[in-house]
Amino acid sequence: MDIFDQCREFDFIRAYGVDGVPAYFRPVQPADRPGEVEIDGRSVVMAGSNDYLGLAQDPRLTEAVVRAVRRLGSGCSGSRPLSGTRDLHEQLEHACAAFLGREAAVIAPSGFQTNLMLAGLLGRGDVVLGDRQNHASLVDAVRLSGARYHRYRRGGVDQMEQLLAEAGPNAGKVIVTDGLFSMEGDLCDLPGIVALARRHRARVVVDCAHDLGVLGASGQGVPEHFGLEDQVDLVTATFSKSLGSIGGVLAGPAQVIDFVKYTARASVFTAAMAPPAAAAALAALEIVQAEPARRAHALDVAERMHNGLRALGFDTGHSVSPIIPVTVGDRETCLLLWQRLLDGGVYANPIVAPGRPAGEEIIRASFTPAHTDAQLDRALEAFATAGRAAGVIPRTPPASWTPVRIARPTAGPDTGPEPGPRPSAGIAPQRQAPVATVPIR
Ligand SMILES: Cc1ncc(COP(=O)(O)O)c(C=O)c1O
């Protein structure tokens, strides 16, 4: 058979389109007003980015990019081990290691590639446990390494005890997880993961792609949120979300980072990160540390929008974060709701298979500190109109609804030195404010 046959048969408009227009790969341009983007020449509220802190268009990042491109050029034309390393790369690695409280860090040109570097630590015979919804890049890293990969359901890591117990004495044991899940917006069960890892001397790797800069008192992400930084062996993160740039970082013990730098194929056989991207990430990291109020604001905005949508009758699932998964449940309705939202002046993300299992389609929305109150209100109005038109919410709002429990930082560590009782699957730690049912006035 010819591998091109499948391409001729693939009808992407029927698969991923509404009214004859594809819903994906549409050009989305920055607009004059922060919080908005231009699509088909029209300015709409951007509710579909991962720019959780509203830094992507920050003039300080732009300035840093311009300075870097003037001094170092647009690219490095070489790999890091050979001619590609610049002072800026090393500054960014030191800054990331310091921010994450780790001995050392290595950066890569994307978050995906950062995770692929983990393959350099794994080999055939090693046993890796991972959440079923772990990001594709973590799954691919394990596949590339040849290690055995076992997937568990959220909150069900302790059911994997036997697998670790049975792994031979020579098998490396690792539990790898997203910190904050990119589609559901809920947290991994880090206390449970850490407890299991300790019992079996397994290593713990947390991908903080979506929580870096957003969760935890100082923005270190999910390990800090749970007060379990010391129990996590390696942290990976990307610069393409809250840091408004592109690239990623792997941070941990210096010996391990050096080993990965020198041996991982995804580190050695690729060109160095472009200087403008490194400069933007560094500038954003400085802002994250200098402006903790931005993080608090992001969580306030998230709370307001979750609750605004819930008050209209939408289901935003188990999310405890700025990721708002609006449940739809079938592909056609999901694409229809997305189109109606766009007609109403809001761009959000329709997530259908393969991004979600069939029957669990969502509109993924997120809002940022860059949005004004007026933009947020406009977005809620558009969701109300589109949701009713698509039959996703009732014409009359519900009499009561349950407010979201945002994963806000609190003063002390969550579990102390020994991992304590675990939150139930997908729910934020128990230190959150008690949930009440809010009557609609
Ligand atoms: C959990 C997670 N890890 C890694 C990545 C890859 O990061 P990047 O898109 O910056 O390559 C993503 C991106 O969507 C992600 O959600």
PDBQT file of the ligand as one rigid body, heavy atoms in Angstrom, charges set to zero:
ROOT
HETATM    1  C1  LIG A 501       2.173  19.000  29.899  1.00  0.00    +0.000 C 
HETATM    2  C2  LIG A 501       2.913  19.467  28.685  1.00  0.00    +0.000 A 
HETATM    3  N1  LIG A 501       4.208  19.164  28.561  1.00  0.00    +0.000 NA
HETATM    4  C3  LIG A 501       4.919  19.567  27.498  1.00  0.00    +0.000 A 
HETATM    5  C4  LIG A 501       4.347  20.301  26.497  1.00  0.00    +0.000 A 
HETATM    6  C5  LIG A 501       5.170  20.692  25.299  1.00  0.00    +0.000 C 
HETATM    7  O1  LIG A 501       5.528  22.019  25.401  1.00  0.00    +0.000 OA
HETATM    8  P1  LIG A 501       5.793  22.918  24.093  1.00  0.00    +0.000 P 
HETATM    9  O2  LIG A 501       4.476  23.124  23.441  1.00  0.00    +0.000 OA
HETATM   10  O3  LIG A 501       6.354  24.164  24.667  1.00  0.00    +0.000 OA
HETATM   11  O4  LIG A 501       6.740  22.167  23.243  1.00  0.00    +0.000 OA
HETATM   12  C6  LIG A 501       3.018  20.675  26.587  1.00  0.00    +0.000 A 
HETATM   13  C7  LIG A 501       2.422  21.497  25.524  1.00  0.00    +0.000 C 
HETATM   14  O5  LIG A 501       1.308  21.521  25.208  1.00  0.00    +0.000 OA
HETATM   15  C8  LIG A 501       2.274  20.236  27.705  1.00  0.00    +0.000 A 
HETATM   16  O6  LIG A 501       0.980  20.530  27.813  1.00  0.00    +0.000 OA
ENDROOT
TORSDOF 0
